[in-house]
Amino acid sequence: MGTKALILITVVIAMLGMALGASHTVGAPDGSWDLRTNYSQWVSRIRFTIGDELKFQYSTAVHNVVEVSKTGYDSCNDSSPIASFPTGNDVVPLATVGTRYFICGVSRHCDAGMKVEVNVKSKVVRTMQRCRRTGNRRRCQSETVLSSSAAADVDQSAVARLACVPKELVKVLKTVSSPKRIMRKIGSTGGDSHVSQWASRIRFTTGDELKFQYSAAVHNVVEVSKTEHDSCNGSSPVATSPTGNDVVPLAAVGIRYFICGIPGCCNAGMKVEVNVKRKEVRMCSGADGEGTGVAASPRQY
């Protein structure tokens, strides 16, 4: 494989991970796996396709996740579960076409609306031909478009540029399932005395991770809503992380809010707001239309 192909692998790998398989945090960005989120509205905004995954994030002290049949879903009955997920950070691959049913198995939570029905569809690949005329010459180029890219929050035009990549390289790239994750250790760069200053200097994108490191004897981490972040109130947590070495995946676009739940710590400044943006990588065809030109959107840190 030539040098150009190797360069293309490096640049394209992140985009293919998102285009070929999206990660959906259930309820995000406005909610989570809780009693407040309207899951019918949440699923109505997303097209789930083969290769995607669901992420359930919640406090194990008050919730769990149980996959059930349609009958169990409709009746909120988890006595014959298909699978149970009790960790609080559960990842469920969507590997086949069909409808999946999930409920919270804690008493009365499903009846209160804590249930979600996910309809998984096949990826639709279509080929478009774009032509342009230069003088008396007419040049045409085929472009492959993955319709599921909209659900993965990927620029449709960027995915279409995959047709610019040599066919041999596309075969290699299709084996890649996810982009490289970037680990962000809270407050670790620049010596900032306040985590808000630290967060303002970093561009967080989907696929990154936060790492909270602290003494569990004196601190903890609580994910909360914006209102509770502003008021330093951790009474209704989205999730709690008490280990002292907590890793939080940033799987979806949106703003996440974290505080220390120990009395007095949040008011003293132990809170952080993380604005997660879409990962942007674009590819362009070269002047010869043979896929030799590559452009990557700059990352800001």
C-alpha positions, -999 to +999 in steps of 0.1 A: +000+000+000+015+034-010+022+064+011-010+082+000-031+053+011-014+052+045-021+089+050-057+084+040-061+057+066-049+080+094-073+109+083-104+089+075-104+064+104-123+087+128-150+096+103-156+060+093-161+050+129-189+075+133-204+069+099-205+031+102-217+028+138-231+055+161-232+055+199-265+067+214-266+076+251-302+069+260-321+101+268-292+124+259-285+153+256-315+166+276-319+136+299-306+101+308-319+067+320-342+083+346-378+089+355-379+124+339-371+117+303-397+112+276-383+082+257-409+083+230-398+118+220-361+108+223-363+078+199-384+098+174-354+120+167-330+091+159-326+066+131-310+034+147-291+012+123-271-020+124-237-013+140-249+014+164-249+009+201-271+021+231-255+035+262-275+034+294-261+057+321-277+059+355-273+054+393-273+017+402-287+027+436-320+035+421-323+020+386-313-009+363-319-020+327-338-051+316-343-061+280-377-078+276-401-091+249-428-069+235-453-085+258-431-078+288-426-042+276-463-035+272-471-050+306-440-037+324-432-073+334-395-083+337-401-118+351-387-134+319-359-111+309-339-115+277-309-098+293-302-077+324-277-047+326-270-036+362-237-016+360-249+019+355-228+024+324-242-003+301-234-006+264-258-026+242-247-033+206-275-031+179-263-060+157-294-070+139-325-055+122-356-055+145-372-039+175-356-041+209-375-034+242-359-021+274-374-012+308-363-003+343-369-034+365-372-014+397-407-015+410-432+010+393-404+027+373-415+012+340-452+021+348-439+057+353-425+058+318-390+044+322-391+022+291-378+025+256-386+008+223-357+009+197-364+000+161-331-010+144-330-007+106-305-018+080-279+007+067-290+021+033-262+028+009-269+046-023-247+058-051-250+093-066-233+106-097-222+142-097-210+158-130-194+192-138-184+207-171-151+224-176-150+240-211-160+213-235-151+185-211-177+168-188-163+151-157-185+128-136-178+112-103-198+086-083-203+092-046-215+067-020-238+080+007-246+062+039-281+074+049-274+064+086-248+091+089-275+117+099-282+096+129-245+094+137-244+132+136-219+131+107-219+156+078-236+139+049-214+156+024-183+143+043-195+107+042-202+111+005-165+119-001-157+083+007-161+076-030-129+096-035-109+070-017-094+042-037-115+010-035-086-010-019-084+015+009-122+015+015-120-022+021-094-017+048-112+012+064-145-006+067-129-029+093-126+000+116-155+002+141-147+034+162-125+064+163-096+067+187-108+081+220-091+111+237-089+109+275-094+142+293-081+142+328-101+168+347-080+199+355-048+182+343-034+208+318-022+243+322-022+244+360-056+260+361-068+267+397-105+264+387-119+235+366-142+260+347-110+276+334-097+242+324-128+233+305-129+266+286-095+258+270-105+224+255-127+214+226-146+182+237-159+160+209-180+129+207-159+098+214-137+116+241-137+105+277-135+124+310-113+110+338-120+122+373-091+114+397-095+123+434-095+109+470-128+090+475-125+097+512-132+134+507-148+139+473-171+123+447-185+130+413-222+136+406-236+143+372-266+167+374-289+189+354-281+225+345-303+238+373-287+216+399-252+225+385-260+262+389-275+258+424-249+231+436-278+207+444-270+170+440-303+157+454-316+144+420-284+130+403-283+118+367-254+096+377-229+092+406-192+082+404-176+075+438-145+054+430-118+081+428-108+070+393-140+075+373-141+074+335-171+091+318-176+085+280-188+115+260-209+097+235-234+123+223-234+160+214-247+183+242-237+198+275-229+176+305-228+190+341-207+175+370-203+186+406-188+173+438-217+162+460-198+166+493-213+196+512-195+228+505-173+215+477-194+226+448-200+261+462-162+263+466-158+257+428-157+219+424-180+218+394-175+216+357-197+221+326-186+202+295-198+212+261-195+181+237-194+189+200-195+168+169-162+153+157-155+169+123-134+152+096-139+159+060-125+144+028-122+161-006-114+146-040-083+157-057-082+178-088-079+146-108-110+131-092-090+101-081-093+106-044-057+119-039-067+150-020-073+149+018-084+177+042-090+172+079-109+198+100-085+212+126-089+200+162-087+227+189-073+221+224 
